[in-house]
Amino acid sequence: MSKMSCSFKSCKTGSLNESECRIEVKTVLPKKTIDGSKLSINWRTDGEAKFHKDCWNGVLKLSRSRTKKKDGPNMSQQEKILVKEAKKSFEQFDSLQHLCSEAKRVAQMITSSKHCVAFTGAGISTSAGIGDYRGKSGKWTEMDQNLLDVDSIFETDEPETKKRKTQTEGSVNPEAGETEEGNEDDGVPYESLRPTYTHEALYKLIQDGYLQYIISQNGDGLHGLSGVAQDTISELHGNVFIEKCESCGKRYERDFYVMDDISSQYYEELEDFGKTDIRKPKHAVKCERCGLCHRTGRKCDKKGCRGFLIDSIINFCDILEDEITERATNHASQCDLMLCLGTTLKVTPASDLVELGKHPLRLVICNRQETYMDSVCTKKGKDGQQLGSRVFGDCDIFFREVMKHILDPDNVKRWEGGRESRMKKYDKKRS
């Protein structure tokens, strides 16, 4: 396990490794250089920090303190605001020991289940190269942090010459060094994304009869690429590789990204600025609900139809597809074990489905952040045994341990060893 340092300057041990329980956060630092010696946390230049769980609790206690101590650590009002911002999206990681022990229990729950369903979110795709939404570096998190005027928070009445002092050791300058990789938003290259370990594990569980259905909030198409058939999954928010005819409803599963982003950008710029330099495509039509364009520019090839094809993505204000939602509801209602993976369960009405299972609810939740259903995972049944499982951490690491207890050693070795050849098949499908 790689070693790192705890970012809390008052930490008594200093060292921190990936097998320990830890907290990871990210805040917004000012553009100008600030004196790091006056801070209680060793913030990285990108605003990230890592802590022992006890140290993070100490940081939170300091941030709430209204009085200064004569002896012991103190925190400036400015840094308290940085901590408050970091707290909104902090991520937790359980110890490797806890993760492994829970993986063994969850494997037994999966193999004894009669109707196991997986409910997946953006967190299972992060290791494939696509960002999540509400993590410490998530899309919505960064949008919220951009609204914070942190530079004005660190303004002082010092003379301009002092403000421009040379950066010294112990100072924090977010502009120093190279730009954080992946920080630019050039759009996700969906065709180049490949299924993660978790995607493949779920498909393997379907093949072996342990998993009956997948309900997904993701539109990246990675479940389908891994082999999951359309009749065993409800992609509630659509799929960027699937388009359908707005006239006859025929669906087309493509090996290319079907969205027409230019048309949507045309309507976005008109909405935001009242004008645009983009020439309106002939096929473009503004959606009355989301304000974007769903038409892809292609037409249906069904004889006698020739209707316009539209993407299947559900944007804000769009309505979920009835047939897809009904299938999801049906399987969620039959469910006796729900695996919630890589999701904060904050998006409704999708997240409401995890509560429809047979009672008492048996939930397994694996992600990096708290959810409103966490307490359900640790409830005990009439026999005194815990009904579900709650694991904070990465889905891929967790499922590597789960699969060790579902498949025999030779089968695990053979299946994991076949990932390279499966990647070649994925490449052909997306070529």
C-alpha positions as CSV (number, residue, x, y, z in Angstrom):
1,M,0.0,0.0,0.0
2,S,1.3,3.4,-0.9
3,K,2.0,5.8,2.0
4,M,1.0,9.4,2.2
5,S,0.9,12.1,4.9
6,C,-2.0,13.4,6.9
7,S,-2.8,17.0,6.0
8,F,-3.6,18.0,9.5
9,K,-0.6,19.8,11.0
10,S,-1.5,18.7,14.5
11,C,-1.6,15.0,13.5
12,K,0.4,13.0,16.0
13,T,1.3,10.1,13.6
14,G,1.8,12.0,10.3
15,S,1.9,9.0,8.1
16,L,-1.3,7.7,6.4
17,N,-1.7,4.7,4.1
18,E,-4.4,3.4,1.8
19,S,-5.3,0.5,4.0
20,E,-6.4,2.8,6.8
21,C,-9.7,4.5,7.3
22,R,-9.3,8.0,5.8
23,I,-11.1,11.2,4.7
24,E,-10.3,13.0,1.4
25,V,-11.6,16.5,0.7
26,K,-11.2,19.3,-1.8
27,T,-11.8,23.1,-1.3
28,V,-11.3,26.3,-3.3
29,L,-8.1,28.2,-2.7
30,P,-7.6,31.8,-3.6
31,K,-5.7,32.7,-6.8
32,K,-3.1,34.7,-4.9
33,T,-0.3,33.3,-2.8
34,I,-1.2,32.8,0.9
35,D,1.1,32.1,3.8
36,G,0.8,28.4,4.5
37,S,2.5,28.7,7.9
38,K,-0.6,30.4,9.2
39,L,-2.9,27.5,8.2
40,S,-3.7,24.5,10.3
41,I,-3.9,22.2,7.2
42,N,-1.3,21.4,4.5
43,W,-3.6,22.1,1.6
44,R,-2.3,20.8,-1.8
45,T,-2.0,23.4,-4.6
46,D,-5.2,22.0,-6.1
47,G,-7.1,22.4,-2.9
48,E,-7.1,18.7,-1.9
49,A,-6.2,17.3,1.5
50,K,-6.3,13.8,3.1
51,F,-6.8,13.0,6.8
52,H,-7.0,10.2,9.3
53,K,-10.7,10.0,10.3
54,D,-9.9,11.3,13.9
55,C,-7.8,14.1,12.4
56,W,-10.7,15.2,10.2
57,N,-13.0,15.2,13.2
58,G,-10.4,17.4,14.9
59,V,-10.4,19.7,11.9
60,L,-14.2,20.0,12.1
61,K,-14.0,20.7,15.8
62,L,-11.5,23.5,15.2
63,S,-13.6,25.0,12.4
64,R,-16.6,25.2,14.8
65,S,-14.5,26.8,17.7
66,R,-15.4,30.4,18.5
67,T,-12.5,31.0,20.9
68,K,-8.8,30.9,20.5
69,K,-6.7,28.6,22.6
70,K,-3.5,29.8,24.3
71,D,-2.0,26.3,23.9
72,G,-2.9,24.1,21.0
73,P,-4.0,24.6,17.4
74,N,-6.2,27.4,16.2
75,M,-7.9,28.1,12.8
76,S,-8.3,31.4,11.1
77,Q,-11.7,32.6,10.0
78,Q,-10.6,32.3,6.4
79,E,-9.6,28.7,6.7
80,K,-12.8,27.9,8.5
81,I,-14.6,28.9,5.3
82,L,-12.3,26.6,3.3
83,V,-13.1,23.7,5.6
84,K,-16.8,24.5,5.4
85,E,-16.6,24.2,1.7
86,A,-14.6,21.0,1.8
87,K,-17.1,19.4,4.2
88,K,-19.9,19.6,1.6
89,S,-18.3,17.0,-0.6
90,F,-15.9,15.1,1.6
91,E,-15.2,11.4,0.7
92,Q,-14.8,8.5,3.1
93,F,-12.7,5.4,2.8
94,D,-13.1,2.4,5.2
95,S,-10.1,0.4,6.3
96,L,-9.1,-2.4,4.0
97,Q,-9.8,-4.8,6.8
98,H,-13.4,-3.6,7.1
99,L,-13.9,-3.7,3.3
100,C,-12.6,-7.3,3.1
101,S,-14.8,-8.5,5.9
102,E,-17.9,-6.9,4.5
103,A,-17.1,-8.2,1.0
104,K,-17.2,-11.8,2.4
105,R,-20.6,-11.1,4.0
106,V,-22.0,-9.4,0.9
107,A,-20.8,-12.4,-1.3
108,Q,-22.9,-14.7,0.9
109,M,-25.9,-12.4,0.7
110,I,-25.6,-12.3,-3.1
111,T,-25.3,-16.1,-3.5
112,S,-28.3,-16.7,-1.2
113,S,-30.5,-14.0,-2.7
114,K,-33.4,-15.0,-5.0
115,H,-33.9,-11.7,-6.8
116,C,-30.8,-9.5,-6.5
117,V,-30.9,-6.1,-8.2
118,A,-28.1,-3.6,-8.8
119,F,-28.7,0.1,-8.7
120,T,-25.7,1.9,-10.2
121,G,-24.5,5.5,-10.4
122,A,-21.6,7.6,-11.8
123,G,-19.2,6.2,-9.2
124,I,-18.8,2.9,-10.9
125,S,-17.5,4.7,-14.1
126,T,-15.0,7.0,-12.5
127,S,-12.1,4.5,-13.0
128,A,-13.1,4.4,-16.7
129,G,-12.2,8.0,-17.1
130,I,-15.5,9.7,-16.6
131,G,-16.1,12.1,-13.7
132,D,-18.9,11.8,-11.2
133,Y,-21.3,14.6,-10.1
134,R,-21.2,15.1,-6.4
135,G,-17.8,13.8,-5.3
136,K,-15.0,16.2,-4.1
137,S,-14.1,16.8,-7.8
138,G,-17.5,16.2,-9.2
139,K,-19.2,18.3,-11.9
140,W,-21.9,19.8,-9.7
141,T,-19.4,20.2,-6.8
142,E,-17.1,22.3,-8.9
143,M,-20.0,24.4,-10.3
144,D,-21.0,25.2,-6.7
145,Q,-17.4,26.0,-5.7
146,N,-17.0,28.4,-8.6
147,L,-19.7,30.5,-7.0
148,L,-17.5,31.1,-3.9
149,D,-15.6,34.3,-4.0
150,V,-12.6,33.0,-2.0
151,D,-10.3,35.8,-3.1
152,S,-12.3,38.4,-1.3
153,I,-12.3,36.2,1.8
154,F,-8.5,36.4,1.9
155,E,-8.3,40.2,1.2
156,T,-6.4,42.2,3.8
157,D,-5.5,45.8,4.5
158,E,-1.8,45.1,4.0
159,P,0.1,47.4,1.6
160,E,0.2,46.2,-2.1
161,T,3.9,45.5,-1.8
162,K,3.4,43.0,1.0
163,K,0.6,41.3,-0.9
164,R,3.0,40.7,-3.7
165,K,5.6,39.0,-1.6
166,T,7.7,36.3,-3.1
167,Q,6.4,32.8,-2.6
168,T,8.4,31.0,0.1
169,E,8.4,27.5,1.6
170,G,5.2,26.9,3.5
171,S,3.1,29.1,1.3
172,V,0.2,27.9,-0.9
173,N,-0.1,29.0,-4.5
174,P,-2.8,27.3,-6.5
175,E,-1.3,28.6,-9.8
176,A,2.1,27.0,-9.1
177,G,3.0,23.9,-11.1
178,E,1.1,22.2,-13.9
179,T,-2.7,22.3,-14.3
180,E,-4.4,19.4,-12.7
181,E,-5.0,16.6,-15.2
182,G,-8.5,16.3,-16.4
183,N,-9.4,19.8,-15.2
184,E,-10.4,21.1,-18.6
185,D,-13.9,20.3,-19.8
186,D,-13.4,19.3,-23.4
187,G,-16.3,16.8,-23.3
188,V,-16.2,13.1,-22.4
189,P,-14.8,10.9,-25.2
190,Y,-17.5,8.3,-24.7
191,E,-16.3,6.0,-27.6
192,S,-13.0,5.5,-25.9
193,L,-14.4,4.6,-22.5
194,R,-14.2,0.9,-21.4
195,P,-16.1,-1.1,-18.8
196,T,-14.6,-1.1,-15.3
197,Y,-14.0,-4.1,-13.0
198,T,-17.4,-3.4,-11.4
199,H,-19.2,-3.3,-14.8
200,E,-17.7,-6.6,-15.7
201,A,-18.4,-8.2,-12.3
202,L,-22.1,-7.3,-12.5
203,Y,-22.3,-8.8,-16.0
204,K,-20.5,-12.0,-14.7
205,L,-23.1,-12.2,-11.8
206,I,-25.9,-11.9,-14.4
207,Q,-24.3,-14.7,-16.5
208,D,-24.0,-17.0,-13.4
209,G,-27.6,-16.3,-12.3
210,Y,-26.8,-14.4,-9.1
211,L,-27.9,-10.9,-10.4
212,Q,-31.4,-10.6,-12.0
213,Y,-31.5,-7.0,-13.1
214,I,-29.6,-3.7,-13.3
215,I,-31.2,-0.2,-12.7
216,S,-28.7,2.4,-13.9
217,Q,-28.6,6.2,-13.7
218,N,-25.7,6.3,-16.1
219,G,-25.9,7.3,-19.7
220,D,-22.3,6.2,-20.7
221,G,-23.3,2.9,-22.3
222,L,-20.7,0.9,-20.4
223,H,-23.1,-1.7,-19.0
224,G,-24.2,-2.6,-22.5
225,L,-20.6,-2.7,-23.8
226,S,-19.7,-5.1,-21.0
227,G,-22.4,-7.5,-22.4
228,V,-25.6,-6.6,-20.4
229,A,-28.6,-7.1,-22.7
230,Q,-31.3,-4.4,-22.9
231,D,-33.9,-6.7,-21.4
232,T,-31.9,-7.0,-18.2
233,I,-31.3,-3.3,-17.6
234,S,-33.2,-0.1,-17.2
235,E,-31.1,2.9,-18.1
236,L,-33.4,5.5,-16.4
237,H,-31.6,8.5,-17.7
238,G,-30.9,7.2,-21.2
239,N,-27.8,6.1,-23.1
240,V,-25.6,8.2,-25.4
241,F,-25.3,5.3,-27.8
242,I,-29.0,4.7,-28.2
243,E,-31.4,6.8,-30.3
244,K,-35.0,6.2,-31.2
245,C,-37.6,7.3,-33.7
246,E,-39.9,10.1,-32.5
247,S,-42.6,8.7,-34.8
248,C,-42.7,4.9,-34.5
249,G,-40.5,4.4,-31.4
250,K,-38.0,2.0,-33.0
251,R,-34.7,2.0,-31.1
252,Y,-31.2,1.9,-32.5
253,E,-28.1,0.9,-30.5
254,R,-25.1,2.5,-32.1
255,D,-21.3,2.1,-31.8
256,F,-20.9,5.8,-31.8
257,Y,-22.0,8.8,-29.7
258,V,-25.5,9.8,-31.1
259,M,-26.0,13.2,-29.5
260,D,-26.1,16.4,-31.5
261,D,-24.3,18.8,-29.1
262,I,-24.1,21.6,-31.7
263,S,-27.9,21.9,-31.9
264,S,-28.2,21.9,-28.1
265,Q,-25.4,24.5,-27.8
266,Y,-27.3,26.7,-30.3
267,Y,-30.3,26.8,-28.0
268,E,-28.2,27.2,-24.9
269,E,-26.4,30.2,-26.2
270,L,-29.7,31.8,-27.4
271,E,-31.1,31.3,-23.9
272,D,-28.0,32.6,-22.1
273,F,-26.9,35.4,-24.3
274,G,-29.8,36.2,-26.6
275,K,-27.7,35.5,-29.6
276,T,-25.2,32.9,-31.1
277,D,-22.7,32.5,-33.9
278,I,-23.8,28.9,-34.4
279,R,-25.8,28.3,-37.5
280,K,-29.0,26.5,-36.7
281,P,-29.0,22.9,-38.2
282,K,-32.1,22.3,-40.4
283,H,-33.2,19.3,-38.2
284,A,-32.9,21.1,-34.9
285,V,-36.0,21.5,-32.8
286,K,-36.1,22.9,-29.2
287,C,-37.5,20.6,-26.6
288,E,-40.3,22.3,-24.6
289,R,-39.2,20.6,-21.4
290,C,-35.4,20.8,-21.2
291,G,-34.8,23.6,-23.7
292,L,-32.2,21.5,-25.7
293,C,-32.3,19.5,-28.9
294,H,-33.0,15.8,-28.8
295,R,-32.9,15.2,-32.6
296,T,-29.7,13.6,-33.8
297,G,-29.9,14.5,-37.5
298,R,-30.6,11.0,-38.7
299,K,-33.9,9.4,-39.8
300,C,-35.7,6.1,-39.1
301,D,-35.0,3.4,-41.7
302,K,-38.2,1.5,-40.9
303,K,-40.2,1.0,-44.1
304,G,-42.9,3.7,-44.5
305,C,-41.7,5.7,-41.5
306,R,-38.6,8.0,-42.0
307,G,-39.3,9.8,-38.8
308,F,-36.6,11.9,-37.1
309,L,-34.4,10.1,-34.7
310,I,-33.9,11.5,-31.2
311,D,-31.4,10.7,-28.5
312,S,-32.6,8.8,-25.4
313,I,-30.9,11.0,-22.8
314,I,-33.1,12.4,-20.0
315,N,-32.1,16.0,-19.3
316,F,-33.3,18.2,-16.4
317,C,-37.1,18.7,-16.7
318,D,-37.4,15.7,-19.1
319,I,-39.8,12.9,-18.2
320,L,-38.5,9.3,-17.6
321,E,-39.6,6.8,-20.3
322,D,-42.6,4.8,-19.0
323,E,-41.6,1.4,-20.3
324,I,-38.1,1.6,-18.9
325,T,-39.3,2.9,-15.5
326,E,-42.0,0.3,-15.3
327,R,-39.5,-2.5,-15.8
328,A,-37.3,-1.0,-13.1
329,T,-40.2,-0.6,-10.7
330,N,-41.2,-4.3,-11.3
331,H,-37.8,-5.7,-10.5
332,A,-37.2,-3.3,-7.6
333,S,-40.5,-4.5,-6.1
334,Q,-39.4,-8.1,-6.3
335,C,-36.0,-7.4,-5.0
336,D,-34.8,-9.2,-1.8
337,L,-31.2,-7.7,-2.1
338,M,-30.4,-4.3,-3.6
339,L,-26.8,-3.4,-4.4
340,C,-26.4,0.4,-4.5
341,L,-23.1,1.1,-6.2
342,G,-21.4,4.5,-6.9
343,T,-24.4,6.6,-6.1
344,T,-25.3,9.2,-3.5
345,L,-29.0,8.4,-3.9
346,K,-29.8,12.1,-4.3
347,V,-31.5,12.0,-7.7
348,T,-35.2,11.4,-7.6
349,P,-37.4,9.7,-8.7
350,A,-34.7,7.2,-9.6
351,S,-33.4,6.8,-6.0
352,D,-37.0,6.1,-4.7
353,L,-36.7,2.7,-6.4
354,V,-34.3,1.4,-3.8
355,E,-37.0,1.5,-1.1
356,L,-39.5,-0.7,-3.0
357,G,-37.9,-4.0,-2.2
358,K,-39.3,-6.8,0.0
359,H,-39.3,-6.0,3.7
360,P,-37.2,-6.0,5.7
361,L,-35.1,-4.1,3.2
362,R,-31.6,-5.6,2.5
363,L,-29.4,-2.9,1.1
364,V,-25.7,-2.9,0.3
365,I,-24.3,0.5,-0.4
366,C,-20.8,1.1,-1.6
367,N,-19.6,4.6,-2.5
368,R,-17.5,7.4,-1.0
369,Q,-20.2,9.6,0.4
370,E,-23.0,9.4,2.9
371,T,-26.6,8.6,1.7
372,Y,-30.0,9.0,3.3
373,M,-30.3,5.2,3.4
374,D,-27.1,4.4,5.3
375,S,-28.9,3.6,8.5
376,V,-31.0,1.0,6.7
377,C,-27.9,-1.0,5.8
378,T,-26.9,-1.5,9.4
379,K,-30.4,-2.5,10.8
380,K,-30.7,-5.9,12.3
381,G,-33.3,-8.6,11.6
382,K,-35.3,-10.7,14.1
383,D,-32.3,-13.1,14.3
384,G,-30.1,-10.2,15.5
385,Q,-28.0,-10.3,12.3
386,Q,-27.2,-7.2,10.3
387,L,-29.5,-7.1,7.2
388,G,-27.3,-5.2,4.8
389,S,-23.9,-3.7,4.5
390,R,-22.4,-0.2,4.3
391,V,-18.9,0.2,2.7
392,F,-17.2,3.6,2.1
393,G,-14.7,3.3,-0.8
394,D,-14.1,2.4,-4.4
395,C,-16.5,0.0,-6.0
396,D,-13.7,-1.7,-8.1
397,I,-11.7,-2.5,-4.9
398,F,-14.8,-3.8,-3.1
399,F,-15.9,-6.0,-5.9
400,R,-12.5,-7.5,-6.4
401,E,-12.9,-8.9,-2.9
402,V,-16.6,-9.8,-3.4
403,M,-15.8,-11.9,-6.5
404,K,-13.1,-13.8,-4.6
405,H,-15.8,-15.2,-2.4
406,I,-18.3,-16.0,-5.1
407,L,-16.1,-17.7,-7.7
408,D,-13.6,-20.4,-6.8
409,P,-9.9,-19.4,-7.1
410,D,-9.3,-21.0,-10.5
411,N,-12.5,-19.4,-11.9
412,V,-11.5,-16.0,-10.5
413,K,-8.0,-16.3,-12.1
414,R,-9.4,-17.4,-15.4
415,W,-12.1,-14.7,-15.5
416,E,-9.8,-11.8,-14.4
417,G,-7.1,-13.1,-16.8
418,G,-9.6,-12.8,-19.7
419,R,-10.0,-9.0,-19.2
420,E,-7.3,-8.2,-21.8
421,S,-9.1,-10.2,-24.5
422,R,-12.4,-8.7,-23.5
423,M,-10.9,-5.3,-24.0
424,K,-10.1,-6.2,-27.6
425,K,-13.7,-7.1,-28.1
426,Y,-14.9,-3.8,-26.7
427,D,-12.5,-2.0,-29.0
428,K,-14.1,-3.7,-32.0
429,K,-17.6,-2.8,-30.8
430,R,-16.6,0.9,-30.6
431,S,-14.5,1.0,-33.7
